[in-house]
Amino acid sequence: MNIVEIESFFMDVQMAETKARVIHEVSLKLGAGQSIGIVGESGSGKSLTLRAIAGLSPENSLTGGSIRFQEEEISGMDGQRLLEYRSSQVAMIFQDPRSAINPVRKVGDFLTENVVTNLGWSKSDAKTKAIEVLTEVGISNPEKQLKAFPSELSGGMLQRVMIASNLLYQPDLLLADEPTTALDVTTQSSVMALIDQLRVTRGMSMIFVSHNLELAAAVCDMILVMYAGRIVETLPAENLREHSRHPYTRALLDARPRLDGRQNRLIAIPGQPASGLEWTQGCTFAARCEFAQDICRTEVPALQKFQESEVACHRANEIEWSSA
């Protein structure tokens, strides 16, 4: 059974007197213990999709299609069921831990509040488990850290606290919304390695949102590439470099810094990133694509099977790519 199934999901956001569509026809399936990475530039709809899975769509939004968790429609959950869902079955790690933790409450209060209030744990059991998970995520002297305020911890330690808070109640699904963005490069790799290790050890499924294609490919089984509110390519993570077919995916790969001496300067993608609400007709990437033809500007390309991938490009079978 799939943990998450999304079919033809869309989201409209109310803007003044009009509605604008920011996510267009997104579909995906996530199996038990599987990890999916969603990548793309800012405004592509990655985080909105992730939040919709958690039942956290904006109040001024209207959604359609289907998002199911273990075959249960999330849009059909009432307030009590949503509380149960978020407190025991799904966990979410946000971009900036300092914005997700109350700065005037101690770390121990933050860690134990959910399991005491919503799951009925005793305070002593919650404290004991909090010490265990803080140790598991690599925080030394956990008893002392439970008494600390967030301002007393570094960004890397706070993100580890966030990870620990999500491990207390053994969720089935972990939603990671760019969890390393606010951290320095060295800390990013160690935190992401920790998340992946704990996911595998505990048998959790994960959806990981990131700008970093290399990082997503390293920790995920499948990669979904989003642009302007649409999925433009899906493929196994190990095929990302050699077998991706969409011009946008290839442009993202070409824009990476390289350490092998094969380029002297970064290759920028021309134009500006588009959001879902800016799309009018045709391929969302056509205005920035060097391979675009008339059909690309007038007809929306459907996701089509291409070997082990699905690609939304009219010219996927024509364009020849060298290794990334």
N, C-alpha and C positions, 0 to 999 in steps of 0.2 A: 504493500500500500504506500502511496505517496504521502509525504508529510504535508506538502503544499502543492496545490494545483491552481494555476491562474489561467483563465480562458477569456480572451478578448476583453481584457480589462481596460477601461478608459476613465479619465477624470476630467471634468469641466470645473473651472474655477470662476466664480462670479466676480466680474470686474466692472465697477460702476453700474451701468445699465445693461451690460452685455455679459455673456458667458464666453470663456475662452477654453479651448481644449488643450490641456498640457500633457496628457498621456493618451496615446493612440493605440488601441488594440494590442496590448501586451499579453503574451501567453508564455507560461513556463511550467515545468514540473520538477519537483525536488523530492528525491527518494530518501528513505531513512538512511542516516549516516552519510549522505552525499553533501557536497559543498558546491555552491554556484557563486561565481564572481560576476558582478554587474559593473561594467566599466564604461567610461565616456566622459566628455567634458562637462563643466558646470552647466546646469540648465537642461540636461538631457532627460531628467525625470527619474534618476536612480533612487534618490532619497525618498521622493514621493511614493514610488512603488514600494519601497521597503516599509515606510510608515503605514501604508495602506494594509500591508500584511499584518501589522501589529494593531490594526483598527484605529490608527491615529491620523486619518485623513483630515485636512483642514476643515474647519467648520463651514467655510464658504464654498465648499466643493460639492459636486454631484458626481457620483461614480456609477458605472455600469459594468456589465460583464460579470465575471465570477471570480472570487478568491475563496478557496476552501482550505481549511486546516484539518487534516485527517478526516476529509469528506464532509466537514461541517462548514456551512457558508458563514463567513465572518460577518457579512452585512446583516445576517439574521440573528446575531447574538444580542441579547438584551444587556442592560447595564451590569447585572450580577454575573452573567456568563462572561462578559468581557473582562471583568475584574478577575475571575478565576483563570481565564485564558492568559492574561498578562502576568499574573502573580505565580503561576505554576507550570505553564506549558511553553511559553515563549519568553525569550530574554532579548534585550536590545542594548547594545553598546553604542553610545553616541560619539560624535566627533571630538568634542571638547569635554573632558571629565569635569572641569571646573564649572561649567554651565549646567551640569547634570547633578551635582552634589550640593546640597544646602550648605553654604559657607559658615553658618552660625551653629550647626549641629556637629557633634563629634562623629568620627568615622564609624565607631561602633553602633551608634544610633542609626546611621544610614544603612549599614549592613543588615541589621536585625529587624528593622521596622516592618518590612513586608511579611516576613515569615511569622512574626509575632502577631501582627494585626490581622493579616488576611489568611494565614494558614494555621493559626492557632498554636504555634510552638510556644513552649515556655521560654522565658528570658534566659534561663541558665542553659537550656539546650541550644538556643540560638547563638549565645555567646561562644559556647564550646565549638559549634560548627563554624562560626565566623573565624575563630582562631585556626581551625583546620584548613579552611580554604585560603586564608591569607598566607599560611605557610605553603600551601600548594602552588600559589602564584608567585612565590619567591620573595615574599616580604619578611624580613628578619624581625625578631622581637615583636610578634603580632599583638601580644597583650598590651604593649606600650602604644602601638599604632591605633588600637581601638579607642584610646583616650585622646588621640590627637584631633585637631581641627584640620579641615582640608588645606588651609593656608600654610600649614606646617609641613606638607608633603610636596614633593616634586611632581611635575606633570606625569612622568613615567610611573611613579608610585601610585598616583591617583587613578591612572588608567588600570593599573593592576587591581586596585580596590574595586573599580567598576566591574572588572572581569570576575573578581571574587563574589561580588553581590549577585551576579547572574549564575554562579555555580552553587549557591546555597541550596536551591530547590530543584536541582537536576532537570532543567528544561529540555524539551524535545527539540526545540528549534532556537538557534542563535542568530539574531539579526545584527550584523556589524556594519554600522554606517560610518565609513572612513575612520575607524577607531585610532589610527596612528597619525592623522593629519596634524594635530596640535603638538606632536612630539618631534624631537630632533632625529636625524637620520639613524644614528646608532641605536637609540631607544626604540625607534619604529620597528626595526628588524627583530629585536628581542621580544617586544610585546606581541608582534604578529606570530612569531614562532611559538610563543606561549599559548596564544589563542588556538592555533592549529593543533598543537600537541594535546591540549585539554579537550578539544572537540573530538579528536580521534579516540583518546582514552575513554571518554565518557559516552561515545557513540552518538553524539548530537549531530543534527543536520545544521548547515549554516548557509546563509546568504550574505556575501561580503561585498559591500559597495566600495569602490575605490577609483581614483584617477590613475593609479599605478598598475599598468598592465602586467609588468614583470612580477610584482608582488601577488597579484590576483592569480596569475598562472601558477605560481609556486605553491599556493595553499588551497587551490580549488580544483575540482574535477572537471567542471564545465565553465565556459566563459560566455556571457551574454554582453554584446556591445550595443549600447543605446545611443541614439542621436535624435535630438529634437522630439523626445517623447515616444520614439519608436524603437523596437529592437531591429537592428539592421543585420546582425549576424550572431549565430550561436555555434559553438564548436567545442570539442574537447580541449582542455587546457594545454595538453602536450602538443596540440596541432597549431597553437597560436602563431608561432614564428614562421613555420614552414608552409602551412596550408590555409591560412586565412585568405578570404577572397574579396571581401568588401573594400572598396577604395578608402573608406573612412578608417577601418581597422588598420589597413596598411599605412595610412598617413599617420596614425597614432604611433605605430611601431617605428616609422622613420623619424618621428620627432623625439625619440628617446636619446638621451646622451649615451655615447658609446665609449667603451674603454679599449677597443681593439684597434684603434687607429684607422678605421675605415672611413671616417668622415672628419672634416676639419671644422665644421660648424653645424649647429642644430638646423634641421630642416623644419620650418614652420608651416603649418597648414594655412593656406591663404584665407582671407575673409575672417568673419567673426562667427563664433559658435551660435547656433540658432536654438531657441527653446521651442517646446511643443506648440505654444500659442502663436508663434511666428510662421508656422507652416501653412501654405496655401494649397498648392497642388503639386503633383509629381513627387519625385524623390526628395526627401528632406535634405539630402547632402548635395544636390545637384549644383547649387550656386557656388560651392567650394571645390567641386570635383573636376579634375582635368580631363576626365574621360566622358563627361556628360554629353549626351546627344539630345535631340529634340524630344524623343520619347521619355527621357529622364525628367524633363521639365513639365510634362503633361500627365503622365500615368504613374500612379503609386506602385512601386514594385512589391510584389508579395514575397514572403519568405519561401524560398524554393530549396529543395534538398540538393546538396552538392557534395558527393562522397559522404563524409561523416559530419558535414556542416549543414546549416541552413543559412542562406544568404538572401537579403532583400536588395538585389541589384539586377537591372536589366542586362548588364554586360558581364555578369560573373563568369560565364563560360568563355568569354572572348579575351579577357585581359590576362596576359601572362605576367607573373610576378617572379622576381628573383628572391632568394632567401633573405629574411629580415635580419 
